[in-house]
Amino acid sequence: MLNVRQLADLIEKQRISVMFITTAFFNVLVDIDISCLKHVRKILFGGEQVSVKHVRKAFQYLGSNKIKHVYGPTESTVFATCYDVNEMQE
């Protein structure tokens, strides 16, 4: 089983600058150790509906210029769309 805290440490130690993760995992990182994302330049996430609560929390800690919500069909490994999330409305 994945140890989220170990992965958070790895993100910081390896100085990950751009990462793609699922929406669910983005939510987990925001809840458990958002500080591991402070040096990541771009965080791309997708695969399911955005959690307004988690994106707002990320904005408060990281600022609004780091987050991209992406979409691509399951059958391929490309992004069909990319949206800069710079604000969050209800």
VMD Tcl script that builds the backbone (N, CA, C; Angstrom):
set m [mol new atoms 270]
animate dup $m
set s [atomselect $m all]
$s set {name element resname resid chain x y z} {
  {N N MET 1 A 0.839 -1.171 0.000}
  {CA C MET 1 A 0.000 0.000 0.000}
  {C C MET 1 A 0.895 1.248 0.000}
  {N N LEU 2 A 0.469 2.246 -0.712}
  {CA C LEU 2 A 1.198 3.502 -0.817}
  {C C LEU 2 A 1.184 4.250 0.511}
  {N N ASN 3 A 2.354 4.674 0.939}
  {CA C ASN 3 A 2.466 5.514 2.119}
  {C C ASN 3 A 2.524 6.961 1.638}
  {N N VAL 4 A 1.472 7.702 1.873}
  {CA C VAL 4 A 1.355 9.064 1.352}
  {C C VAL 4 A 2.447 9.957 1.919}
  {N N ARG 5 A 2.783 9.798 3.164}
  {CA C ARG 5 A 3.830 10.635 3.763}
  {C C ARG 5 A 5.196 10.356 3.128}
  {N N GLN 6 A 5.477 9.102 2.804}
  {CA C GLN 6 A 6.739 8.788 2.119}
  {C C GLN 6 A 6.763 9.422 0.735}
  {N N LEU 7 A 5.646 9.369 0.041}
  {CA C LEU 7 A 5.583 9.996 -1.280}
  {C C LEU 7 A 5.728 11.514 -1.160}
  {N N ALA 8 A 5.117 12.103 -0.168}
  {CA C ALA 8 A 5.254 13.544 0.053}
  {C C ALA 8 A 6.721 13.907 0.287}
  {N N ASP 9 A 7.419 13.101 1.075}
  {CA C ASP 9 A 8.857 13.323 1.295}
  {C C ASP 9 A 9.629 13.200 -0.009}
  {N N LEU 10 A 9.279 12.212 -0.822}
  {CA C LEU 10 A 9.955 12.002 -2.104}
  {C C LEU 10 A 9.745 13.195 -3.047}
  {N N ILE 11 A 8.546 13.732 -3.078}
  {CA C ILE 11 A 8.257 14.903 -3.919}
  {C C ILE 11 A 9.193 16.048 -3.548}
  {N N GLU 12 A 9.397 16.243 -2.252}
  {CA C GLU 12 A 10.280 17.329 -1.803}
  {C C GLU 12 A 11.749 17.001 -2.046}
  {N N LYS 13 A 12.177 15.804 -1.670}
  {CA C LYS 13 A 13.594 15.433 -1.795}
  {C C LYS 13 A 14.060 15.401 -3.243}
  {N N GLN 14 A 13.212 14.928 -4.142}
  {CA C GLN 14 A 13.584 14.833 -5.555}
  {C C GLN 14 A 13.307 16.131 -6.311}
  {N N ARG 15 A 12.770 17.108 -5.609}
  {CA C ARG 15 A 12.467 18.420 -6.192}
  {C C ARG 15 A 11.601 18.303 -7.453}
  {N N ILE 16 A 10.535 17.554 -7.324}
  {CA C ILE 16 A 9.596 17.393 -8.428}
  {C C ILE 16 A 9.063 18.777 -8.797}
  {N N SER 17 A 9.127 19.114 -10.084}
  {CA C SER 17 A 8.702 20.457 -10.488}
  {C C SER 17 A 7.366 20.458 -11.233}
  {N N VAL 18 A 7.046 19.371 -11.920}
  {CA C VAL 18 A 5.774 19.241 -12.627}
  {C C VAL 18 A 5.266 17.831 -12.366}
  {N N MET 19 A 3.992 17.712 -12.021}
  {CA C MET 19 A 3.462 16.375 -11.743}
  {C C MET 19 A 2.020 16.260 -12.217}
  {N N PHE 20 A 1.658 15.036 -12.621}
  {CA C PHE 20 A 0.275 14.714 -12.962}
  {C C PHE 20 A -0.208 13.651 -11.992}
  {N N ILE 21 A -1.330 13.920 -11.347}
  {CA C ILE 21 A -1.924 12.974 -10.408}
  {C C ILE 21 A -3.441 12.969 -10.613}
  {N N THR 22 A -4.076 11.937 -10.101}
  {CA C THR 22 A -5.537 11.880 -10.182}
  {C C THR 22 A -6.145 12.914 -9.234}
  {N N THR 23 A -7.371 13.259 -9.491}
  {CA C THR 23 A -8.070 14.205 -8.623}
  {C C THR 23 A -8.152 13.666 -7.200}
  {N N ALA 24 A -8.460 12.393 -7.061}
  {CA C ALA 24 A -8.569 11.795 -5.729}
  {C C ALA 24 A -7.249 11.890 -4.975}
  {N N PHE 25 A -6.138 11.649 -5.671}
  {CA C PHE 25 A -4.846 11.718 -4.993}
  {C C PHE 25 A -4.454 13.166 -4.694}
  {N N PHE 26 A -4.807 14.088 -5.573}
  {CA C PHE 26 A -4.611 15.514 -5.288}
  {C C PHE 26 A -5.310 15.866 -3.976}
  {N N ASN 27 A -6.547 15.417 -3.823}
  {CA C ASN 27 A -7.315 15.693 -2.608}
  {C C ASN 27 A -6.625 15.123 -1.371}
  {N N VAL 28 A -6.088 13.910 -1.482}
  {CA C VAL 28 A -5.386 13.278 -0.359}
  {C C VAL 28 A -4.146 14.084 0.020}
  {N N LEU 29 A -3.342 14.479 -0.976}
  {CA C LEU 29 A -2.143 15.270 -0.678}
  {C C LEU 29 A -2.504 16.602 -0.031}
  {N N VAL 30 A -3.545 17.244 -0.518}
  {CA C VAL 30 A -3.982 18.516 0.067}
  {C C VAL 30 A -4.397 18.305 1.523}
  {N N ASP 31 A -5.070 17.201 1.815}
  {CA C ASP 31 A -5.521 16.918 3.180}
  {C C ASP 31 A -4.384 16.505 4.113}
  {N N ILE 32 A -3.476 15.670 3.626}
  {CA C ILE 32 A -2.470 15.067 4.507}
  {C C ILE 32 A -1.191 15.881 4.617}
  {N N ASP 33 A -0.671 16.390 3.489}
  {CA C ASP 33 A 0.612 17.110 3.543}
  {C C ASP 33 A 0.745 18.072 2.369}
  {N N ILE 34 A -0.037 19.122 2.386}
  {CA C ILE 34 A -0.010 20.088 1.288}
  {C C ILE 34 A 1.355 20.761 1.161}
  {N N SER 35 A 2.111 20.802 2.239}
  {CA C SER 35 A 3.417 21.473 2.200}
  {C C SER 35 A 4.378 20.815 1.215}
  {N N CYS 36 A 4.163 19.538 0.893}
  {CA C CYS 36 A 5.048 18.853 -0.060}
  {C C CYS 36 A 4.902 19.419 -1.469}
  {N N LEU 37 A 3.851 20.173 -1.717}
  {CA C LEU 37 A 3.596 20.725 -3.048}
  {C C LEU 37 A 4.103 22.155 -3.216}
  {N N LYS 38 A 4.666 22.729 -2.171}
  {CA C LYS 38 A 5.006 24.156 -2.217}
  {C C LYS 38 A 6.055 24.505 -3.266}
  {N N HIS 39 A 6.943 23.573 -3.623}
  {CA C HIS 39 A 7.981 23.865 -4.613}
  {C C HIS 39 A 7.662 23.307 -6.001}
  {N N VAL 40 A 6.535 22.637 -6.137}
  {CA C VAL 40 A 6.121 22.120 -7.441}
  {C C VAL 40 A 5.618 23.301 -8.271}
  {N N ARG 41 A 6.160 23.454 -9.491}
  {CA C ARG 41 A 5.770 24.587 -10.342}
  {C C ARG 41 A 4.373 24.419 -10.913}
  {N N LYS 42 A 4.053 23.210 -11.395}
  {CA C LYS 42 A 2.736 22.944 -11.991}
  {C C LYS 42 A 2.215 21.608 -11.484}
  {N N ILE 43 A 0.973 21.623 -11.051}
  {CA C ILE 43 A 0.294 20.415 -10.600}
  {C C ILE 43 A -0.868 20.186 -11.549}
  {N N LEU 44 A -0.783 19.119 -12.329}
  {CA C LEU 44 A -1.848 18.745 -13.256}
  {C C LEU 44 A -2.629 17.606 -12.614}
  {N N PHE 45 A -3.941 17.746 -12.568}
  {CA C PHE 45 A -4.743 16.662 -12.013}
  {C C PHE 45 A -6.027 16.515 -12.809}
  {N N GLY 46 A -6.561 15.317 -12.809}
  {CA C GLY 46 A -7.787 15.061 -13.544}
  {C C GLY 46 A -8.271 13.646 -13.330}
  {N N GLY 47 A -9.303 13.302 -14.067}
  {CA C GLY 47 A -9.855 11.962 -13.983}
  {C C GLY 47 A -11.220 11.911 -13.336}
  {N N GLU 48 A -11.559 12.962 -12.625}
  {CA C GLU 48 A -12.878 13.034 -12.002}
  {C C GLU 48 A -13.189 14.482 -11.647}
  {N N GLN 49 A -14.369 14.707 -11.125}
  {CA C GLN 49 A -14.832 16.061 -10.826}
  {C C GLN 49 A -13.927 16.731 -9.794}
  {N N VAL 50 A -13.716 18.021 -9.989}
  {CA C VAL 50 A -12.898 18.824 -9.077}
  {C C VAL 50 A -13.609 18.978 -7.737}
  {N N SER 51 A -12.850 18.889 -6.659}
  {CA C SER 51 A -13.372 19.191 -5.329}
  {C C SER 51 A -13.093 20.665 -5.041}
  {N N VAL 52 A -14.150 21.461 -4.986}
  {CA C VAL 52 A -14.011 22.898 -4.733}
  {C C VAL 52 A -13.273 23.126 -3.412}
  {N N LYS 53 A -13.621 22.355 -2.410}
  {CA C LYS 53 A -12.994 22.484 -1.089}
  {C C LYS 53 A -11.477 22.303 -1.175}
  {N N HIS 54 A -11.022 21.295 -1.892}
  {CA C HIS 54 A -9.589 21.008 -1.972}
  {C C HIS 54 A -8.841 22.029 -2.826}
  {N N VAL 55 A -9.459 22.467 -3.907}
  {CA C VAL 55 A -8.809 23.478 -4.746}
  {C C VAL 55 A -8.698 24.793 -3.978}
  {N N ARG 56 A -9.720 25.161 -3.248}
  {CA C ARG 56 A -9.650 26.396 -2.443}
  {C C ARG 56 A -8.532 26.309 -1.404}
  {N N LYS 57 A -8.425 25.168 -0.750}
  {CA C LYS 57 A -7.358 24.986 0.244}
  {C C LYS 57 A -5.992 25.081 -0.438}
  {N N ALA 58 A -5.864 24.487 -1.613}
  {CA C ALA 58 A -4.605 24.562 -2.364}
  {C C ALA 58 A -4.300 26.006 -2.751}
  {N N PHE 59 A -5.301 26.753 -3.187}
  {CA C PHE 59 A -5.115 28.178 -3.517}
  {C C PHE 59 A -4.552 28.943 -2.323}
  {N N GLN 60 A -5.129 28.707 -1.160}
  {CA C GLN 60 A -4.701 29.433 0.036}
  {C C GLN 60 A -3.238 29.165 0.353}
  {N N TYR 61 A -2.790 27.954 0.136}
  {CA C TYR 61 A -1.419 27.587 0.493}
  {C C TYR 61 A -0.437 27.808 -0.652}
  {N N LEU 62 A -0.839 27.486 -1.868}
  {CA C LEU 62 A 0.081 27.472 -3.007}
  {C C LEU 62 A -0.035 28.680 -3.926}
  {N N GLY 63 A -1.141 29.391 -3.858}
  {CA C GLY 63 A -1.414 30.434 -4.837}
  {C C GLY 63 A -2.217 29.839 -5.981}
  {N N SER 64 A -2.648 30.686 -6.895}
  {CA C SER 64 A -3.575 30.222 -7.923}
  {C C SER 64 A -2.939 29.942 -9.273}
  {N N ASN 65 A -1.650 30.062 -9.399}
  {CA C ASN 65 A -1.038 29.897 -10.723}
  {C C ASN 65 A -0.355 28.554 -10.935}
  {N N LYS 66 A -0.534 27.604 -10.038}
  {CA C LYS 66 A 0.156 26.316 -10.136}
  {C C LYS 66 A -0.728 25.169 -10.600}
  {N N ILE 67 A -2.020 25.350 -10.575}
  {CA C ILE 67 A -2.937 24.225 -10.714}
  {C C ILE 67 A -3.571 24.187 -12.099}
  {N N LYS 68 A -3.534 22.995 -12.727}
  {CA C LYS 68 A -4.192 22.781 -14.019}
  {C C LYS 68 A -5.077 21.547 -13.903}
  {N N HIS 69 A -6.325 21.702 -14.300}
  {CA C HIS 69 A -7.216 20.549 -14.368}
  {C C HIS 69 A -7.192 20.049 -15.801}
  {N N VAL 70 A -6.929 18.773 -15.990}
  {CA C VAL 70 A -6.765 18.217 -17.335}
  {C C VAL 70 A -7.782 17.112 -17.580}
  {N N TYR 71 A -8.048 16.885 -18.856}
  {CA C TYR 71 A -8.973 15.830 -19.259}
  {C C TYR 71 A -8.440 15.160 -20.511}
  {N N GLY 72 A -8.573 13.863 -20.552}
  {CA C GLY 72 A -8.248 13.100 -21.743}
  {C C GLY 72 A -9.012 11.793 -21.690}
  {N N PRO 73 A -9.349 11.227 -22.823}
  {CA C PRO 73 A -10.102 9.975 -22.829}
  {C C PRO 73 A -9.299 8.840 -22.195}
  {N N THR 74 A -9.992 7.966 -21.507}
  {CA C THR 74 A -9.359 6.837 -20.833}
  {C C THR 74 A -8.566 5.970 -21.797}
  {N N GLU 75 A -9.023 5.868 -23.025}
  {CA C GLU 75 A -8.416 4.973 -23.999}
  {C C GLU 75 A -7.058 5.454 -24.505}
  {N N SER 76 A -6.687 6.665 -24.179}
  {CA C SER 76 A -5.394 7.176 -24.652}
  {C C SER 76 A -4.623 7.790 -23.493}
  {N N THR 77 A -3.415 8.165 -23.769}
  {CA C THR 77 A -2.587 8.752 -22.718}
  {C C THR 77 A -2.278 10.209 -23.017}
  {N N VAL 78 A -3.216 10.885 -23.641}
  {CA C VAL 78 A -3.031 12.302 -23.966}
  {C C VAL 78 A -4.075 13.126 -23.228}
  {N N PHE 79 A -3.801 14.398 -23.099}
  {CA C PHE 79 A -4.799 15.309 -22.559}
  {C C PHE 79 A -5.540 15.925 -23.727}
  {N N ALA 80 A -6.851 15.875 -23.697}
  {CA C ALA 80 A -7.661 16.491 -24.743}
  {C C ALA 80 A -7.933 17.957 -24.421}
  {N N THR 81 A -8.014 18.266 -23.139}
  {CA C THR 81 A -8.209 19.654 -22.719}
  {C C THR 81 A -7.358 19.930 -21.495}
  {N N CYS 82 A -7.084 21.193 -21.295}
  {CA C CYS 82 A -6.324 21.635 -20.129}
  {C C CYS 82 A -6.894 22.977 -19.707}
  {N N TYR 83 A -7.182 23.127 -18.439}
  {CA C TYR 83 A -7.775 24.367 -17.942}
  {C C TYR 83 A -6.956 24.885 -16.771}
  {N N ASP 84 A -6.434 26.111 -16.896}
  {CA C ASP 84 A -5.743 26.750 -15.781}
  {C C ASP 84 A -6.776 27.111 -14.728}
  {N N VAL 85 A -6.640 26.545 -13.550}
  {CA C VAL 85 A -7.564 26.839 -12.466}
  {C C VAL 85 A -6.974 28.002 -11.675}
  {N N ASN 86 A -7.451 29.203 -11.958}
  {CA C ASN 86 A -6.943 30.397 -11.297}
  {C C ASN 86 A -7.940 31.018 -10.335}
  {N N GLU 87 A -9.152 30.512 -10.350}
  {CA C GLU 87 A -10.166 30.952 -9.400}
  {C C GLU 87 A -11.183 29.830 -9.263}
  {N N MET 88 A -11.948 29.858 -8.179}
  {CA C MET 88 A -12.910 28.796 -7.937}
  {C C MET 88 A -14.245 29.422 -7.609}
  {N N GLN 89 A -15.252 29.088 -8.408}
  {CA C GLN 89 A -16.608 29.552 -8.168}
  {C C GLN 89 A -17.452 28.364 -7.760}
  {N N GLU 90 A -18.528 28.630 -7.066}
  {CA C GLU 90 A -19.436 27.553 -6.639}
  {C C GLU 90 A -20.103 26.920 -7.816}
}
mol reanalyze $m
mol bondsrecalc $m
mol representation Tube
mol addrep $m
